[in-house]
Amino acid sequence: MNQEMSDLVKIEYFDLDEIQFEHKAYDPALAASLKRMGLGFAIKLRKDEHGVLHCVDGAKRLSAISDLIQQEEYRHLRRIAGILLNQARSASTQAKNHH
């Protein structure tokens, strides 16, 4: 894997409270999957000019996690695997997946 590609897939971990996202409705099957297996795919994030993290892809998963962590047994889910997208990427490579 070349350097550019490895920069795109670097996974970091963030606390849920560090990420700004719009709470969205989600299918109960998503919450059930998160309970069973945890977060299977990293959330795509972007830092704004003030250093604040914003969700680019994964708001439904974050919404389900934010509801689940109200229960003690799922508090471990608050540590979020994320891919911090490079600000310099072109608009054509910033396609959003809507889950």
Biopython code that builds the backbone (N, CA, C, O; Angstrom):
import numpy as np
from Bio.PDB.StructureBuilder import StructureBuilder

atoms = [
    (1, "MET", "N", (0.850, -1.174, 0.000)),
    (1, "MET", "CA", (0.000, 0.000, 0.000)),
    (1, "MET", "C", (0.895, 1.237, 0.000)),
    (1, "MET", "O", (1.816, 1.333, 0.811)),
    (2, "ASN", "N", (0.630, 2.187, -0.907)),
    (2, "ASN", "CA", (1.451, 3.387, -0.961)),
    (2, "ASN", "C", (1.108, 4.340, 0.189)),
    (2, "ASN", "O", (0.094, 4.157, 0.861)),
    (3, "GLN", "N", (1.943, 5.345, 0.415)),
    (3, "GLN", "CA", (1.769, 6.271, 1.540)),
    (3, "GLN", "C", (0.434, 6.997, 1.475)),
    (3, "GLN", "O", (-0.242, 7.137, 2.494)),
    (4, "GLU", "N", (0.045, 7.461, 0.288)),
    (4, "GLU", "CA", (-1.224, 8.189, 0.157)),
    (4, "GLU", "C", (-2.393, 7.320, 0.592)),
    (4, "GLU", "O", (-3.276, 7.790, 1.310)),
    (5, "MET", "N", (-2.413, 6.061, 0.170)),
    (5, "MET", "CA", (-3.492, 5.155, 0.530)),
    (5, "MET", "C", (-3.494, 4.866, 2.027)),
    (5, "MET", "O", (-4.564, 4.815, 2.633)),
    (6, "SER", "N", (-2.339, 4.678, 2.635)),
    (6, "SER", "CA", (-2.295, 4.383, 4.065)),
    (6, "SER", "C", (-2.756, 5.579, 4.884)),
    (6, "SER", "O", (-3.304, 5.400, 5.971)),
    (7, "ASP", "N", (-2.548, 6.795, 4.388)),
    (7, "ASP", "CA", (-3.049, 7.978, 5.084)),
    (7, "ASP", "C", (-4.568, 8.017, 5.072)),
    (7, "ASP", "O", (-5.178, 8.541, 6.004)),
    (8, "LEU", "N", (-5.180, 7.480, 4.047)),
    (8, "LEU", "CA", (-6.630, 7.504, 3.929)),
    (8, "LEU", "C", (-7.317, 6.520, 4.866)),
    (8, "LEU", "O", (-8.470, 6.736, 5.240)),
    (9, "VAL", "N", (-6.649, 5.462, 5.248)),
    (9, "VAL", "CA", (-7.287, 4.430, 6.042)),
    (9, "VAL", "C", (-6.780, 4.364, 7.484)),
    (9, "VAL", "O", (-7.008, 3.365, 8.166)),
    (10, "LYS", "N", (-6.119, 5.376, 7.946)),
    (10, "LYS", "CA", (-5.628, 5.381, 9.315)),
    (10, "LYS", "C", (-6.810, 5.534, 10.279)),
    (10, "LYS", "O", (-7.534, 6.529, 10.247)),
    (11, "ILE", "N", (-6.982, 4.538, 11.120)),
    (11, "ILE", "CA", (-8.079, 4.560, 12.085)),
    (11, "ILE", "C", (-7.569, 5.097, 13.415)),
    (11, "ILE", "O", (-6.537, 4.669, 13.932)),
    (12, "GLU", "N", (-8.322, 6.044, 13.947)),
    (12, "GLU", "CA", (-8.025, 6.616, 15.259)),
    (12, "GLU", "C", (-9.247, 6.390, 16.146)),
    (12, "GLU", "O", (-10.321, 6.042, 15.656)),
    (13, "TYR", "N", (-9.078, 6.589, 17.441)),
    (13, "TYR", "CA", (-10.183, 6.380, 18.369)),
    (13, "TYR", "C", (-10.517, 7.686, 19.067)),
    (13, "TYR", "O", (-9.639, 8.425, 19.512)),
    (14, "PHE", "N", (-11.837, 7.950, 19.150)),
    (14, "PHE", "CA", (-12.341, 9.181, 19.732)),
    (14, "PHE", "C", (-13.456, 8.851, 20.708)),
    (14, "PHE", "O", (-14.147, 7.844, 20.553)),
    (15, "ASP", "N", (-13.630, 9.693, 21.708)),
    (15, "ASP", "CA", (-14.770, 9.565, 22.603)),
    (15, "ASP", "C", (-15.994, 10.124, 21.885)),
    (15, "ASP", "O", (-15.892, 11.126, 21.176)),
    (16, "LEU", "N", (-17.135, 9.495, 22.059)),
    (16, "LEU", "CA", (-18.356, 9.942, 21.405)),
    (16, "LEU", "C", (-18.622, 11.429, 21.660)),
    (16, "LEU", "O", (-19.108, 12.131, 20.773)),
    (17, "ASP", "N", (-18.306, 11.909, 22.861)),
    (17, "ASP", "CA", (-18.552, 13.315, 23.199)),
    (17, "ASP", "C", (-17.716, 14.290, 22.378)),
    (17, "ASP", "O", (-18.027, 15.480, 22.336)),
    (18, "GLU", "N", (-16.671, 13.813, 21.732)),
    (18, "GLU", "CA", (-15.814, 14.676, 20.912)),
    (18, "GLU", "C", (-16.376, 14.914, 19.516)),
    (18, "GLU", "O", (-15.880, 15.777, 18.792)),
    (19, "ILE", "N", (-17.405, 14.161, 19.125)),
    (19, "ILE", "CA", (-17.883, 14.172, 17.747)),
    (19, "ILE", "C", (-19.220, 14.886, 17.638)),
    (19, "ILE", "O", (-20.170, 14.560, 18.349)),
    (20, "GLN", "N", (-19.286, 15.858, 16.747)),
    (20, "GLN", "CA", (-20.535, 16.559, 16.455)),
    (20, "GLN", "C", (-21.277, 15.789, 15.362)),
    (20, "GLN", "O", (-20.705, 15.463, 14.321)),
    (21, "PHE", "N", (-22.558, 15.503, 15.612)),
    (21, "PHE", "CA", (-23.378, 14.821, 14.617)),
    (21, "PHE", "C", (-24.841, 15.123, 14.880)),
    (21, "PHE", "O", (-25.241, 15.466, 15.992)),
    (22, "GLU", "N", (-25.626, 14.983, 13.824)),
    (22, "GLU", "CA", (-27.067, 15.168, 13.940)),
    (22, "GLU", "C", (-27.682, 13.822, 14.299)),
    (22, "GLU", "O", (-27.503, 12.840, 13.578)),
    (23, "HIS", "N", (-28.411, 13.778, 15.420)),
    (23, "HIS", "CA", (-29.061, 12.535, 15.818)),
    (23, "HIS", "C", (-30.109, 12.183, 14.773)),
    (23, "HIS", "O", (-30.959, 13.005, 14.429)),
    (24, "LYS", "N", (-30.040, 10.958, 14.273)),
    (24, "LYS", "CA", (-30.943, 10.502, 13.207)),
    (24, "LYS", "C", (-31.700, 9.249, 13.656)),
    (24, "LYS", "O", (-31.246, 8.490, 14.512)),
    (25, "ALA", "N", (-32.857, 9.068, 13.050)),
    (25, "ALA", "CA", (-33.606, 7.836, 13.282)),
    (25, "ALA", "C", (-32.826, 6.676, 12.675)),
    (25, "ALA", "O", (-32.151, 6.837, 11.658)),
    (26, "TYR", "N", (-32.922, 5.510, 13.303)),
    (26, "TYR", "CA", (-32.201, 4.335, 12.820)),
    (26, "TYR", "C", (-33.065, 3.108, 13.017)),
    (26, "TYR", "O", (-33.978, 3.099, 13.842)),
    (27, "ASP", "N", (-32.768, 2.082, 12.256)),
    (27, "ASP", "CA", (-33.488, 0.819, 12.329)),
    (27, "ASP", "C", (-33.096, 0.100, 13.614)),
    (27, "ASP", "O", (-31.912, 0.064, 13.951)),
    (28, "PRO", "N", (-34.043, -0.468, 14.334)),
    (28, "PRO", "CA", (-33.705, -1.229, 15.540)),
    (28, "PRO", "C", (-32.692, -2.349, 15.278)),
    (28, "PRO", "O", (-31.959, -2.745, 16.184)),
    (29, "ALA", "N", (-32.651, -2.856, 14.052)),
    (29, "ALA", "CA", (-31.671, -3.898, 13.718)),
    (29, "ALA", "C", (-30.244, -3.359, 13.830)),
    (29, "ALA", "O", (-29.324, -4.110, 14.153)),
    (30, "LEU", "N", (-30.055, -2.072, 13.566)),
    (30, "LEU", "CA", (-28.732, -1.473, 13.724)),
    (30, "LEU", "C", (-28.304, -1.505, 15.185)),
    (30, "LEU", "O", (-27.175, -1.881, 15.498)),
    (31, "ALA", "N", (-29.204, -1.112, 16.075)),
    (31, "ALA", "CA", (-28.885, -1.144, 17.510)),
    (31, "ALA", "C", (-28.601, -2.577, 17.968)),
    (31, "ALA", "O", (-27.687, -2.810, 18.759)),
    (32, "ALA", "N", (-29.382, -3.528, 17.473)),
    (32, "ALA", "CA", (-29.168, -4.932, 17.833)),
    (32, "ALA", "C", (-27.801, -5.405, 17.362)),
    (32, "ALA", "O", (-27.107, -6.121, 18.083)),
    (33, "SER", "N", (-27.415, -5.009, 16.161)),
    (33, "SER", "CA", (-26.100, -5.383, 15.631)),
    (33, "SER", "C", (-24.979, -4.766, 16.467)),
    (33, "SER", "O", (-23.987, -5.432, 16.764)),
    (34, "LEU", "N", (-25.133, -3.510, 16.841)),
    (34, "LEU", "CA", (-24.120, -2.854, 17.676)),
    (34, "LEU", "C", (-24.008, -3.534, 19.040)),
    (34, "LEU", "O", (-22.911, -3.643, 19.588)),
    (35, "LYS", "N", (-25.119, -3.985, 19.582)),
    (35, "LYS", "CA", (-25.096, -4.696, 20.859)),
    (35, "LYS", "C", (-24.310, -6.002, 20.739)),
    (35, "LYS", "O", (-23.525, -6.350, 21.621)),
    (36, "ARG", "N", (-24.534, -6.718, 19.632)),
    (36, "ARG", "CA", (-23.886, -8.018, 19.428)),
    (36, "ARG", "C", (-22.412, -7.903, 19.069)),
    (36, "ARG", "O", (-21.572, -8.617, 19.616)),
    (37, "MET", "N", (-22.101, -6.985, 18.132)),
    (37, "MET", "CA", (-20.760, -6.988, 17.547)),
    (37, "MET", "C", (-19.987, -5.686, 17.732)),
    (37, "MET", "O", (-18.799, -5.632, 17.415)),
    (38, "GLY", "N", (-20.619, -4.661, 18.226)),
    (38, "GLY", "CA", (-19.928, -3.390, 18.328)),
    (38, "GLY", "C", (-19.870, -2.696, 16.977)),
    (38, "GLY", "O", (-20.533, -3.108, 16.025)),
    (39, "LEU", "N", (-19.085, -1.661, 16.905)),
    (39, "LEU", "CA", (-18.959, -0.883, 15.686)),
    (39, "LEU", "C", (-18.048, -1.620, 14.708)),
    (39, "LEU", "O", (-16.851, -1.761, 14.957)),
    (40, "GLY", "N", (-18.609, -2.087, 13.603)),
    (40, "GLY", "CA", (-17.850, -2.877, 12.645)),
    (40, "GLY", "C", (-17.069, -2.052, 11.630)),
    (40, "GLY", "O", (-16.057, -2.514, 11.102)),
    (41, "PHE", "N", (-17.523, -0.856, 11.360)),
    (41, "PHE", "CA", (-16.876, 0.007, 10.375)),
    (41, "PHE", "C", (-16.615, 1.366, 11.004)),
    (41, "PHE", "O", (-17.458, 1.904, 11.722)),
    (42, "ALA", "N", (-15.457, 1.905, 10.731)),
    (42, "ALA", "CA", (-15.085, 3.202, 11.294)),
    (42, "ALA", "C", (-15.998, 4.310, 10.760)),
    (42, "ALA", "O", (-16.447, 4.271, 9.615)),
    (43, "ILE", "N", (-16.251, 5.273, 11.602)),
    (43, "ILE", "CA", (-17.015, 6.464, 11.248)),
    (43, "ILE", "C", (-16.082, 7.422, 10.510)),
    (43, "ILE", "O", (-14.919, 7.564, 10.888)),
    (44, "LYS", "N", (-16.574, 8.073, 9.475)),
    (44, "LYS", "CA", (-15.757, 9.050, 8.753)),
    (44, "LYS", "C", (-15.962, 10.425, 9.389)),
    (44, "LYS", "O", (-17.088, 10.887, 9.576)),
    (45, "LEU", "N", (-14.839, 11.060, 9.712)),
    (45, "LEU", "CA", (-14.859, 12.335, 10.428)),
    (45, "LEU", "C", (-14.045, 13.388, 9.703)),
    (45, "LEU", "O", (-13.172, 13.071, 8.895)),
    (46, "ARG", "N", (-14.335, 14.623, 9.995)),
    (46, "ARG", "CA", (-13.573, 15.750, 9.462)),
    (46, "ARG", "C", (-13.443, 16.783, 10.582)),
    (46, "ARG", "O", (-14.388, 17.031, 11.330)),
    (47, "LYS", "N", (-12.264, 17.373, 10.680)),
    (47, "LYS", "CA", (-12.046, 18.460, 11.638)),
    (47, "LYS", "C", (-12.296, 19.783, 10.942)),
    (47, "LYS", "O", (-11.843, 19.994, 9.817)),
    (48, "ASP", "N", (-13.019, 20.680, 11.613)),
    (48, "ASP", "CA", (-13.216, 22.005, 11.031)),
    (48, "ASP", "C", (-12.041, 22.909, 11.392)),
    (48, "ASP", "O", (-11.086, 22.472, 12.033)),
    (49, "GLU", "N", (-12.117, 24.158, 10.979)),
    (49, "GLU", "CA", (-11.005, 25.094, 11.189)),
    (49, "GLU", "C", (-10.724, 25.370, 12.660)),
    (49, "GLU", "O", (-9.669, 25.908, 12.997)),
    (50, "HIS", "N", (-11.664, 25.003, 13.549)),
    (50, "HIS", "CA", (-11.474, 25.187, 14.985)),
    (50, "HIS", "C", (-11.047, 23.907, 15.693)),
    (50, "HIS", "O", (-10.900, 23.877, 16.915)),
    (51, "GLY", "N", (-10.847, 22.845, 14.903)),
    (51, "GLY", "CA", (-10.428, 21.571, 15.471)),
    (51, "GLY", "C", (-11.564, 20.705, 15.981)),
    (51, "GLY", "O", (-11.321, 19.683, 16.624)),
    (52, "VAL", "N", (-12.814, 21.100, 15.702)),
    (52, "VAL", "CA", (-13.978, 20.329, 16.145)),
    (52, "VAL", "C", (-14.233, 19.194, 15.154)),
    (52, "VAL", "O", (-14.215, 19.401, 13.940)),
    (53, "LEU", "N", (-14.468, 18.003, 15.683)),
    (53, "LEU", "CA", (-14.741, 16.828, 14.849)),
    (53, "LEU", "C", (-16.205, 16.784, 14.440)),
    (53, "LEU", "O", (-17.097, 16.958, 15.270)),
    (54, "HIS", "N", (-16.447, 16.549, 13.149)),
    (54, "HIS", "CA", (-17.802, 16.433, 12.627)),
    (54, "HIS", "C", (-17.939, 15.102, 11.901)),
    (54, "HIS", "O", (-17.038, 14.685, 11.173)),
    (55, "CYS", "N", (-19.064, 14.446, 12.103)),
    (55, "CYS", "CA", (-19.353, 13.192, 11.412)),
    (55, "CYS", "C", (-19.691, 13.491, 9.956)),
    (55, "CYS", "O", (-20.557, 14.319, 9.669)),
    (56, "VAL", "N", (-19.004, 12.814, 9.041)),
    (56, "VAL", "CA", (-19.272, 12.921, 7.608)),
    (56, "VAL", "C", (-20.104, 11.723, 7.158)),
    (56, "VAL", "O", (-20.951, 11.844, 6.273)),
    (57, "ASP", "N", (-19.858, 10.579, 7.766)),
    (57, "ASP", "CA", (-20.569, 9.352, 7.427)),
    (57, "ASP", "C", (-20.660, 8.489, 8.668)),
    (57, "ASP", "O", (-19.640, 8.121, 9.250)),
    (58, "GLY", "N", (-21.878, 8.163, 9.077)),
    (58, "GLY", "CA", (-22.057, 7.302, 10.244)),
    (58, "GLY", "C", (-22.970, 7.876, 11.303)),
    (58, "GLY", "O", (-22.957, 7.397, 12.437)),
    (59, "ALA", "N", (-23.768, 8.889, 10.977)),
    (59, "ALA", "CA", (-24.623, 9.537, 11.976)),
    (59, "ALA", "C", (-25.657, 8.568, 12.564)),
    (59, "ALA", "O", (-25.978, 8.662, 13.749)),
    (60, "LYS", "N", (-26.174, 7.650, 11.767)),
    (60, "LYS", "CA", (-27.150, 6.689, 12.305)),
    (60, "LYS", "C", (-26.477, 5.769, 13.320)),
    (60, "LYS", "O", (-27.045, 5.471, 14.370)),
    (61, "ARG", "N", (-25.263, 5.322, 12.997)),
    (61, "ARG", "CA", (-24.539, 4.461, 13.948)),
    (61, "ARG", "C", (-24.227, 5.222, 15.231)),
    (61, "ARG", "O", (-24.370, 4.680, 16.327)),
    (62, "LEU", "N", (-23.802, 6.480, 15.097)),
    (62, "LEU", "CA", (-23.519, 7.286, 16.284)),
    (62, "LEU", "C", (-24.794, 7.536, 17.084)),
    (62, "LEU", "O", (-24.759, 7.555, 18.315)),
    (63, "SER", "N", (-25.901, 7.724, 16.406)),
    (63, "SER", "CA", (-27.180, 7.933, 17.084)),
    (63, "SER", "C", (-27.562, 6.702, 17.901)),
    (63, "SER", "O", (-27.963, 6.811, 19.059)),
    (64, "ALA", "N", (-27.433, 5.537, 17.282)),
    (64, "ALA", "CA", (-27.750, 4.289, 17.994)),
    (64, "ALA", "C", (-26.817, 4.113, 19.191)),
    (64, "ALA", "O", (-27.264, 3.742, 20.276)),
    (65, "ILE", "N", (-25.530, 4.377, 18.999)),
    (65, "ILE", "CA", (-24.572, 4.241, 20.099)),
    (65, "ILE", "C", (-24.895, 5.225, 21.215)),
    (65, "ILE", "O", (-24.831, 4.864, 22.391)),
    (66, "SER", "N", (-25.240, 6.461, 20.867)),
    (66, "SER", "CA", (-25.538, 7.456, 21.907)),
    (66, "SER", "C", (-26.746, 7.035, 22.738)),
    (66, "SER", "O", (-26.813, 7.339, 23.929)),
    (67, "ASP", "N", (-27.699, 6.340, 22.122)),
    (67, "ASP", "CA", (-28.845, 5.823, 22.873)),
    (67, "ASP", "C", (-28.450, 4.603, 23.708)),
    (67, "ASP", "O", (-28.855, 4.483, 24.864)),
    (68, "LEU", "N", (-27.670, 3.711, 23.131)),
    (68, "LEU", "CA", (-27.270, 2.493, 23.836)),
    (68, "LEU", "C", (-26.418, 2.766, 25.073)),
    (68, "LEU", "O", (-26.568, 2.083, 26.087)),
    (69, "ILE", "N", (-25.535, 3.747, 25.005)),
    (69, "ILE", "CA", (-24.616, 3.968, 26.130)),
    (69, "ILE", "C", (-25.315, 4.535, 27.366)),
    (69, "ILE", "O", (-24.690, 4.727, 28.410)),
    (70, "GLN", "N", (-26.599, 4.798, 27.238)),
    (70, "GLN", "CA", (-27.365, 5.189, 28.424)),
    (70, "GLN", "C", (-27.490, 3.990, 29.378)),
    (70, "GLN", "O", (-27.754, 4.150, 30.570)),
    (71, "GLN", "N", (-27.295, 2.798, 28.824)),
    (71, "GLN", "CA", (-27.317, 1.572, 29.622)),
    (71, "GLN", "C", (-25.876, 1.209, 29.993)),
    (71, "GLN", "O", (-24.995, 1.176, 29.134)),
    (72, "GLU", "N", (-25.657, 0.948, 31.231)),
    (72, "GLU", "CA", (-24.317, 0.660, 31.756)),
    (72, "GLU", "C", (-23.582, -0.410, 30.950)),
    (72, "GLU", "O", (-22.388, -0.274, 30.684)),
    (73, "GLU", "N", (-24.286, -1.468, 30.560)),
    (73, "GLU", "CA", (-23.620, -2.590, 29.879)),
    (73, "GLU", "C", (-23.090, -2.245, 28.494)),
    (73, "GLU", "O", (-22.317, -3.016, 27.925)),
    (74, "TYR", "N", (-23.493, -1.093, 27.934)),
    (74, "TYR", "CA", (-23.020, -0.704, 26.603)),
    (74, "TYR", "C", (-22.146, 0.551, 26.616)),
    (74, "TYR", "O", (-21.859, 1.115, 25.560)),
    (75, "ARG", "N", (-21.730, 0.984, 27.783)),
    (75, "ARG", "CA", (-20.902, 2.192, 27.871)),
    (75, "ARG", "C", (-19.563, 2.042, 27.151)),
    (75, "ARG", "O", (-18.958, 3.036, 26.749)),
    (76, "HIS", "N", (-19.108, 0.821, 26.991)),
    (76, "HIS", "CA", (-17.834, 0.591, 26.286)),
    (76, "HIS", "C", (-17.916, 1.027, 24.828)),
    (76, "HIS", "O", (-16.880, 1.237, 24.198)),
    (77, "LEU", "N", (-19.111, 1.169, 24.278)),
    (77, "LEU", "CA", (-19.275, 1.565, 22.883)),
    (77, "LEU", "C", (-18.954, 3.043, 22.641)),
    (77, "LEU", "O", (-18.873, 3.475, 21.491)),
    (78, "ARG", "N", (-18.771, 3.813, 23.704)),
    (78, "ARG", "CA", (-18.541, 5.257, 23.534)),
    (78, "ARG", "C", (-17.181, 5.577, 22.915)),
    (78, "ARG", "O", (-16.950, 6.705, 22.480)),
    (79, "ARG", "N", (-16.291, 4.605, 22.873)),
    (79, "ARG", "CA", (-14.983, 4.793, 22.224)),
    (79, "ARG", "C", (-15.178, 4.474, 20.748)),
    (79, "ARG", "O", (-15.412, 3.318, 20.393)),
    (80, "ILE", "N", (-15.087, 5.471, 19.891)),
    (80, "ILE", "CA", (-15.469, 5.371, 18.497)),
    (80, "ILE", "C", (-14.245, 5.263, 17.590)),
    (80, "ILE", "O", (-13.324, 6.076, 17.667)),
    (81, "ALA", "N", (-14.255, 4.243, 16.727)),
    (81, "ALA", "CA", (-13.223, 4.117, 15.701)),
    (81, "ALA", "C", (-13.602, 5.060, 14.572)),
    (81, "ALA", "O", (-14.715, 5.013, 14.048)),
    (82, "GLY", "N", (-12.656, 5.916, 14.207)),
    (82, "GLY", "CA", (-12.948, 6.886, 13.164)),
    (82, "GLY", "C", (-11.808, 7.045, 12.187)),
    (82, "GLY", "O", (-10.643, 6.828, 12.521)),
    (83, "ILE", "N", (-12.159, 7.425, 10.983)),
    (83, "ILE", "CA", (-11.184, 7.771, 9.962)),
    (83, "ILE", "C", (-11.271, 9.279, 9.797)),
    (83, "ILE", "O", (-12.314, 9.811, 9.418)),
    (84, "LEU", "N", (-10.191, 9.955, 10.078)),
    (84, "LEU", "CA", (-10.144, 11.398, 9.944)),
    (84, "LEU", "C", (-9.784, 11.722, 8.503)),
    (84, "LEU", "O", (-8.648, 11.518, 8.076)),
    (85, "LEU", "N", (-10.750, 12.223, 7.765)),
    (85, "LEU", "CA", (-10.551, 12.508, 6.347)),
    (85, "LEU", "C", (-9.656, 13.718, 6.161)),
    (85, "LEU", "O", (-9.704, 14.678, 6.930)),
    (86, "ASN", "N", (-8.849, 13.650, 5.133)),
    (86, "ASN", "CA", (-7.941, 14.730, 4.782)),
    (86, "ASN", "C", (-8.740, 15.879, 4.181)),
    (86, "ASN", "O", (-9.541, 15.661, 3.272)),
    (87, "GLN", "N", (-8.539, 17.086, 4.669)),
    (87, "GLN", "CA", (-9.240, 18.259, 4.182)),
    (87, "GLN", "C", (-8.984, 18.501, 2.703)),
    (87, "GLN", "O", (-9.825, 19.100, 2.033)),
    (88, "ALA", "N", (-7.864, 18.062, 2.179)),
    (88, "ALA", "CA", (-7.475, 18.379, 0.809)),
    (88, "ALA", "C", (-8.101, 17.445, -0.222)),
    (88, "ALA", "O", (-7.881, 17.632, -1.418)),
    (89, "ARG", "N", (-8.865, 16.458, 0.199)),
    (89, "ARG", "CA", (-9.455, 15.527, -0.764)),
    (89, "ARG", "C", (-10.433, 16.255, -1.672)),
    (89, "ARG", "O", (-11.086, 17.212, -1.255)),
    (90, "SER", "N", (-10.529, 15.810, -2.880)),
    (90, "SER", "CA", (-11.434, 16.444, -3.838)),
    (90, "SER", "C", (-12.876, 16.084, -3.528)),
    (90, "SER", "O", (-13.146, 15.058, -2.903)),
    (91, "ALA", "N", (-13.795, 16.920, -3.963)),
    (91, "ALA", "CA", (-15.221, 16.695, -3.715)),
    (91, "ALA", "C", (-15.690, 15.376, -4.292)),
    (91, "ALA", "O", (-16.601, 14.763, -3.736)),
    (92, "SER", "N", (-15.107, 14.920, -5.378)),
    (92, "SER", "CA", (-15.545, 13.675, -6.014)),
    (92, "SER", "C", (-15.214, 12.450, -5.181)),
    (92, "SER", "O", (-15.801, 11.392, -5.407)),
    (93, "THR", "N", (-14.307, 12.549, -4.235)),
    (93, "THR", "CA", (-13.950, 11.393, -3.416)),
    (93, "THR", "C", (-14.599, 11.465, -2.031)),
    (93, "THR", "O", (-14.274, 10.662, -1.156)),
    (94, "GLN", "N", (-15.502, 12.408, -1.828)),
    (94, "GLN", "CA", (-16.121, 12.581, -0.519)),
    (94, "GLN", "C", (-17.538, 12.065, -0.482)),
    (94, "GLN", "O", (-18.363, 12.587, 0.268)),
    (95, "ALA", "N", (-17.843, 11.050, -1.273)),
    (95, "ALA", "CA", (-19.191, 10.499, -1.311)),
    (95, "ALA", "C", (-19.596, 10.031, 0.074)),
    (95, "ALA", "O", (-18.785, 9.500, 0.832)),
    (96, "LYS", "N", (-20.865, 10.240, 0.388)),
    (96, "LYS", "CA", (-21.376, 9.860, 1.697)),
    (96, "LYS", "C", (-22.190, 8.580, 1.614)),
    (96, "LYS", "O", (-22.985, 8.391, 0.694)),
    (97, "ASN", "N", (-21.985, 7.722, 2.569)),
    (97, "ASN", "CA", (-22.793, 6.541, 2.755)),
    (97, "ASN", "C", (-23.796, 6.947, 3.825)),
    (97, "ASN", "O", (-23.387, 7.559, 4.812)),
    (98, "HIS", "N", (-25.061, 6.650, 3.692)),
    (98, "HIS", "CA", (-26.069, 7.213, 4.575)),
    (98, "HIS", "C", (-26.461, 6.294, 5.728)),
    (98, "HIS", "O", (-27.649, 6.088, 5.976)),
    (99, "HIS", "N", (-25.473, 5.736, 6.438)),
    (99, "HIS", "CA", (-25.764, 4.953, 7.638)),
    (99, "HIS", "C", (-24.705, 5.148, 8.678)),
    (99, "HIS", "O", (-24.787, 4.563, 9.759)),
]
sb = StructureBuilder()
sb.init_structure("model")
sb.init_model(0)
sb.init_chain("A")
sb.init_seg("    ")
for serial, (resi, resn, name, xyz) in enumerate(atoms, 1):
    if name == "N":
        sb.init_residue(resn, " ", resi, " ")
    sb.init_atom(name, np.array(xyz, "f"), 0.0, 1.0, " ", f" {name:<3s}", serial, name[0])
structure = sb.get_structure()
